[in-house]
Amino acid sequence: MNENTLFYWLFLSRLTRLSAALIQQLVDVLEREKIAVSSIVQTMKKLQMHSSIVDHVKKIPLQTIEKEIQWGQQNPQHHLIVYSDPSYPHLLKQIASPPPVLYVRGNVDCLSLPQLAIVGSRNPTAVGRELATHFASQLSRIGFVITSGFAIGIDTSAHEGALQHGQTIAVLGSGLQVIYPKRNQRLVDAVTEQGALLSIFPLQTAPLREYFPQRNRIISGLSAGVLVIEATVRSGSLITARFAGEQGREIFAIPGSIHNPLSRGCHWLIRQGAKLVETTDDIVEELKGLLSLDVWKTEPDSTPKTSHKLDDEQKQLLDAMGYEITSSEALLERTDFSAEQIASMLLILELKDRVQCVNGGWLRKVSAIC
């Protein structure tokens, strides 16, 4: 794509009232008439565009567009992908009002691979974090690119899990030169090397509240399905799930404790028809057609991380713990063990990677359950 054509796309994409298809038509006119960049405003007047659009065009700084083109040229990991580009993701092109331009930093090829979105609470439980890491790790290992929103919480755990075995795409609610949240700056290089950072917003766009629903629509639009792990009924994760439903994508949800407020969003989705997920097989069964047969035959590793066997007393203590955070005092009440015995067994179980110490007590490791 020549520089003038790219300039037209970047320039016209600033006009939010113009669809990608209409921008394509305008770009074709500008190219055919060989309109100079400096004459775009006059040309749009001749095309009898609405006066409000013409007024908006006048305010678009040409220098900013030029800097974005330079950004795309200065590094092989920087990409400006327009709607007409062959590398524009096929699934995203099918949604209503697809974004005219994608700003990408990283491996652009991963955008065309089978993607599964994993989303959830920004303030998850320890179980939620581990579930996100576990599912992302195993699903990326068999060939799915894990897509999420780079937020603190479930999103971050999903990206980290995917990086263990495969690729991940982080869709930002800001421009690529304004990384948000800042504490995830540590992940930028790893995500860029093993996947991509993606935004539909110009490079210097600040992370405003109204941009995050737009980001969520892109997350689901890129993906074949969306897995929700811990979410309230009124949450951005359920907005992503709603978009997924409207876009014809599969919706998956992991149930949780009835005592956990963060389980209610997942339970609501399941009641509305989302597929209840207990293991990665539940997702693979629905989406296996997207993976090559050879890759799919490499089934997820659902075995515990440890092969250490437990004795009867250790099994009894785990049974008393159940699947929620449990205090040592509660274990003392539920068993006939002494406080010293419980402390000793908990230490052994922690060394065997079966439990972890969390705020409020002890918790079974997800990897020892799934």
Residue, then its C-alpha position, 0 to 999 in steps of 0.5 A: m500500500n502506498e503512503n498516500t493511500l495509507f494516509y487517506w485511511l488514517f485520516l478518514s478513520r478519525l471520522t467516527r460516523l464513516s463506516a469502513a466500507l464507506i471509507q473504502q469507497l472514498v479512498d477509491v475516489l481519492e486514489r482514482e482522482k489522484i487527490a493530494v493529501s492537502s486537498i482532502v477537505q476541498t474534495m469532501k466539499k465537492l462530494q457534498m459530504h455533510s457540513s459537520i463532517v467537513d468541519h470535523v475534517k478541518k480539525i484533524p492535524l495532518q502532522t499527527i497522521e504523518k507521525e503515525i505513518q512514520w511509527g509504522q515504518q520505523n520498526p518491523q513490529h509496528h503495523l497499520i492494518v486497514y480494512s482493505d488489507p489482506s492481513y485484516p482479520h477475517l472474523l473481525k471483518q464480519i462484525a457490524s461496523p468493523p474498525p477501519v484501522l488496526y494499530v498493531r505491535g508484534n506478530v501480525d500473523c497471529l491475528s489470523l490464527p484461531q482465537l479464544a477470548i478469556v475475560g473476567s473480573r479485575n478483582p478476582t479471587a485466587v481461584g479465578r486467577e489460577l483458573a485463568t492461567h491454567f485454561a489459557s496455558q492449556l488452550s494456547r498449548i493446543g493451538f488457540v491464540i488467547t485474546s484478552g483486554f490487558a486489564i488487571g485481574i483475569d485478563t492479566s492472568a490469561h495473558e501470562g498463562a498463554l505466554q507459557h506455551g503459545q501466543t496471546i493478543a492484548v486488545l487495549g482501550s488506549g493507544l499503543q503509545v499510552i500503555y494502560p494499566k501502567r503496571n502491565q508495562r512489564l508484559v509488553d515485551a513478552v506479549t509483543e514477542q509471542g503475540a501482539l498488542l492491538s488497538i483501534f485507537p490512534l497511538q496517543t489516545a488516553p484510556l477513557r471509560e467510554y473506550f473500553p466497551q469498544r475494546n470489548r467488542i473487538i475482543s469478541g469480534l476477533s475470537a471464535g468464542v469467549l470464556v468468562i471466569e468470575a464476573t459480576v452481573r454488571s461488568g465489562s466481561l458480560i458486555t463482552a459476552r453480549f457482543a459475542g452473542e450478537q456476533g454469533r460467537e460461542i460463549f463459555a462460562i466457568p461456574g463457581s461457589i454460590h457464596n462468591p458474588l463473582s460467580r453470579g455473572c457466570h451463573w447468569l450466562i449459563r442460565q441464558g445458554a452459555k456452555l458450562v465449562e469444567t475442563t478445557d475439553d468442554i471448549v475444545e469440543e465446541l471449537k475443535g474444527l478451527l484447529s488442525l487435526d495434528v494440533w488437536k490430537t495433542e490434547p491438553d495436559s489435564t493432569p496435576k503438576t505433581s505426581h506425589k501421592l497423598d496418604d489417607e490423612q492428607k486426602q481427608l484434610l483436602d476433603a474437609m477443605g472442599y473447594e473454597i478458601t478455608s481457614s485452619e480454624a475451620l479445618l480444626e472444627r471439621t476434622d479430628f486432627s490437632a492444630e499441629q497435625i493440620a499445620s504439618m499436613l498443610l505444609i506438606l500439601e503446599l510442597k506437593d503443589r496441592v494447596q496454596c496459602v491465600n488471604g483468609g486461609w488455604l485453597r486447593k490448587v486448580s492444577a490439582i483439580c482440573 
